[in-house]
Amino acid sequence: MSFSLFVARRYRLSSTKFNTVRLISRFASFVIGVAVCAFFVIQSVFSGLHDFGLSYSSSLDPDLKIRAVDSASFVLADSVVAQIEKIEGVGGSAPVFSQEVVLRFEQQNKLISLLGVDDRFDQLFAVSDQIPVGRMVSDNGEEILLGYGTAIELGAGLYDYDGFVECLLPKQGLINPLDPNPFVSQWATNVGLFQISEEVDYGYAFAPIRFVRNLTNASADAYTEININLVKGAKVNDAVERVQATLGASFEVIEKEALNPALYRMLHTERIAIYLILSLVLIIALFNV
């Protein structure tokens, strides 16, 4: 052992200008340092791209979403909604009543998901920040907010009082043979154009929740889902348990990742794959030097 230390000290403290061992050691240290730096840089870049991608794909996905287990819609008293908002960790809620409808403007038709919302939805998701032209729908107006893609396909403009957007929904139950119109319809004025993502712009529109309930003949306390955002630092599992205990077994509380399982699974797989590949490169670099 003393001989090994002697040799190491001899080459380490040697004053020879062209000591080959010292040059190789310094070069090896440099290579390892570069490999380690590259490892962390690539990991940081991928993490940033991961968050950037999720900001677009899940712009309307809350931290938690409440849905009924056995039906598309449910009735919930305002007092229960207020009770949910007081649960520890809950930062805010936004009830929604949505319905698949056909939009008609002049001779153009398009099937979209019409989201009935109130002002709490804008507070939760900041939709107004994604509206370059116009404004968010108001609670009491006969209004609709279209995405850029939907407006282009329909050829609809803003505040066109000579050409309202018609919302059509097939009538439920038995059809009256004396009534040739198989649809119920309501008219609305387009008050803005939002631009969130291609999927949302072409597949969704916003209207006052009262407007959509009237179209479907639903009660004033009917919802299809309730979106919940948590305060920063809140534990998701604890919040899920508290909300579930408040609502009971007839409701399900869905976490954000469960709303798009395929997307999150793909991103997690990519992160693990990149980590393993970079680790392999680093190991090879260590053995080569």
Buried (B, 14 or more C-beta within 10 A) or exposed (E): EEEEEEEEEEBEEEEEEEBEBBEEBEEBEEBBEEBBEBBEEBBEEBEEEBEEEBEEBBBBBBBBBBBBEEEEBBEBEEEBBEEBBEBEBBBBBBBBBBBEBBBBBEEEEBEBEBBBBBEBBBBBBEBBEBBEEBEBBEEEBBBBBBBBBBBEBBEBBBEEEEBBBBBBBEEEEEEEEEEEEEEBEBEBBBBBBBBBBEBBBBBBBBBBBBBBBBBBEBEEBBBBBBBBBBEEEBEBEEBBEBBBEBBEEEBBBBBBBEBBEEBBEEBEEEBEEBBEEBEEBBEEBEEEB
